[in-house]
Amino acid sequence: MGYSLWSLARNARTHHENWPKAWRSPEPKPAYDVVIVGGGGHGLATAYYLAKEHGIANVAVLERGWLGGGNAGRNTTVVRSNYLRDESAALYEMSLKLFEGLSAELNYNVMLSQRGLYMLCHNAHEVQDAHRRAHAMRLNGIDSVFVPRADLARHIPIIETSPHIRYPVLGALLQRRGGVARHDAVAWGFARAADARGVDIVQNCEVIGLRREGARVTGVETTRGTIGAKKVALVAAGHSSVLADMAGLRLPVRSMALQALVSEPVKPVLNCVINSMTVHVYVSQSDKGELVMGAGMDKFHSYGQRGSVSVVEDQVAALLELFPVLGRLRMLRQWAGIVDVCPDASPIVCKAPIAGLYVNCGWGTGGFKATPGSGFVFAHTIAREEPHPLVQRYSLDRFAGGDLVDEHAASGIAH
Ligand SMILES: Cc1cc2nc3c(=O)[nH]c(=O)nc-3n(C[C@H](O)[C@H](O)[C@H](O)COP(=O)(O)OP(=O)(O)OC[C@H]3O[C@@H](n4cnc5c(N)ncnc54)[C@H](O)[C@@H]3O)c2cc1C
C-alpha cells in the first residue's frame, strides 16, 4: 500500500479535501453513438462493456436523478446463480463469475462475500423441487447441495428447527458460492471505470421523449435538451414501460414496489443468506451488523418508492417465525424500489422492433446479481446488432410465441 501514517494523518487533517472525483460531470454533447437511458448498475455496466469489449466509447449514460438512486442502491444485495432452466442458469452463472473477478476488473472493492445462500424447504413439494433444482444446477456445472434438517442447525445455529412450528423447516437448497456484494460499490465501480474509458455520465438529465426520423429512433428529448444518437438503449428497470411507451412500444412488464427493511446493527449472528418462499422472507447480516431483509411487495402496481406497514408486519412476523431469538431486535428503516416484472419472471434483452432502439429490462426482483452479466450481453447485442448467444431466448418475441422461461420459483419472491 502506498499510504504512510503521515499521509493518512495529513488527509484526516484536510478533511478529505481535494480528492479527485471518481467520474466527471460533463455537459451532454449534441450527439453520441449510443445513448443509454438509466444510470443504474445495468446501464453503467452496459456502457463499460461497450467501451471495453467493443471499442465504442462515444456513449452517454443519462440518469434522471443520481447514480444508484434507483434499484441499484435499493436492493438487498443478494448474488447467486441457483436457477432451474438451462438458459437462466447459463446467464446468471456467467454473471456470478464476472462478480467473482469484478473488484480486480474495476479496481474497486465491490465487497463480494460468498457466504452461502440457503433456500429453505417447508413441505414435501419444496424438498422435491430443491432436489430437482440441485440436480439441474449440477448438470449446468453450478455448485449446489441439499442440506437435510438434521444438518441445518449446525450450519445456522439460530434457526428454529423444531418440527412443531407452523411450517417446520425440512431442509434447504444451498449454493455455497451465493452471497452478497455491496450494491452501490458495484454502480460506482462501473461508473468510474466507464468514465475512465471516455463514457459521459450525465446525472439530473431525464429523458422525456424519443426523437424519431421516419421509422427510426434517432435520439432523445431530455430536461437538458435534445441529444442525438445512432442507437438508444433503454435500461430503466421499473420505468422501462414508461420509456418504451414514448416510442409506441408496449412492454409486457408490470411495475411493482418491492420492499426491504433493516434492523439496528447487532453483533454477528448470521453468517449466510437465508430465503424462505413459504414463510416469505429472506435475510442476511450486513458488514455493519444490520439484518437486511426483504421479499415483501405491494399487491398493486405503483411508482411510489415507499414501504408500507402491512408489508413490514408480514416481514417481521416471518423473520420471527424462523428466528425467535431475534424477538427483541428493533427495526431501523424501510424503503421500496420499483421493479419491472415480466410474466415469466425472466428478463428482456434485445433489439426492439423499432430501428435504433434496444431494450434491457424485466429483471424484476432479482437483477442485482445479473448486473455485470446483463451489461456484458447487452453491450454485445447493441454493438453487434445481434443477440448475445446467452440471451437468444430473452427477446420480446417469446411473449408472442408463448415460449416463456418460467423462473418464478427461482426468483425468491412470490409475485
Ligand atoms: C427492495 C429491493 C430488493 C432487491 N433485492 C435484490 C437482491 O437481493 N438481489 C438481486 O439480484 N436483485 C435484487 N433486487 C432487484 C434489483 O435491484 C434490480 O433488478 C436491478 O437493480 C435493476 O437494474 P438497475 O440497477 O440498472 O436499475 P436501477 O438502479 O433502477 O436503474 C434504472 C435507472 O433508470 C433511471 N430512469 C428511469 N426513468 C428515466 C428517465 N426517463 N430518464 C433518465 N433516467 C431514468 C432511474 O432513475 C434509475 O436510476 C431488488 C430490488 C429491490 C427494489
The ligand as an ORCA input file, in Angstrom:
! r2SCAN-3c Opt
* xyz 0 1
  C     -36.060     -3.732     -2.280
  C     -35.361     -4.443     -3.399
  C     -34.570     -5.544     -3.108
  C     -33.901     -6.214     -4.138
  N     -33.049     -7.217     -3.792
  C     -32.326     -7.835     -4.766
  C     -31.359     -8.807     -4.403
  O     -31.123     -9.072     -3.226
  N     -30.670     -9.417     -5.399
  C     -30.899     -9.142     -6.720
  O     -30.285     -9.763     -7.581
  N     -31.780     -8.174     -7.090
  C     -32.497     -7.507     -6.154
  N     -33.391     -6.525     -6.493
  C     -33.607     -6.209     -7.923
  C     -32.508     -5.291     -8.483
  O     -32.288     -4.227     -7.610
  C     -32.884     -4.778     -9.876
  O     -33.312     -5.856    -10.707
  C     -31.720     -4.084    -10.571
  O     -31.075     -3.217     -9.678
  C     -32.246     -3.327    -11.790
  O     -31.215     -2.803    -12.590
  P     -30.571     -1.350    -12.371
  O     -29.638     -1.464    -11.225
  O     -29.980     -0.887    -13.619
  O     -31.872     -0.482    -12.008
  P     -31.990      0.992    -11.457
  O     -30.913      1.295    -10.485
  O     -33.393      1.179    -11.002
  O     -31.681      1.852    -12.764
  C     -32.638      2.422    -13.616
  C     -32.384      3.900    -13.642
  O     -33.164      4.496    -14.671
  C     -33.426      5.806    -14.260
  N     -34.529      6.357    -15.074
  C     -35.832      5.975    -15.069
  N     -36.521      6.717    -15.946
  C     -35.634      7.578    -16.511
  C     -35.737      8.612    -17.473
  N     -36.919      8.914    -18.051
  N     -34.626      9.302    -17.827
  C     -33.417      9.014    -17.267
  N     -33.270      8.054    -16.333
  C     -34.360      7.347    -15.966
  C     -33.803      5.637    -12.785
  O     -33.699      6.863    -12.070
  C     -32.785      4.598    -12.339
  O     -31.645      5.164    -11.739
  C     -34.062     -5.806     -5.504
  C     -34.865     -4.697     -5.789
  C     -35.498     -4.014     -4.748
  C     -36.332     -2.814     -5.074
*
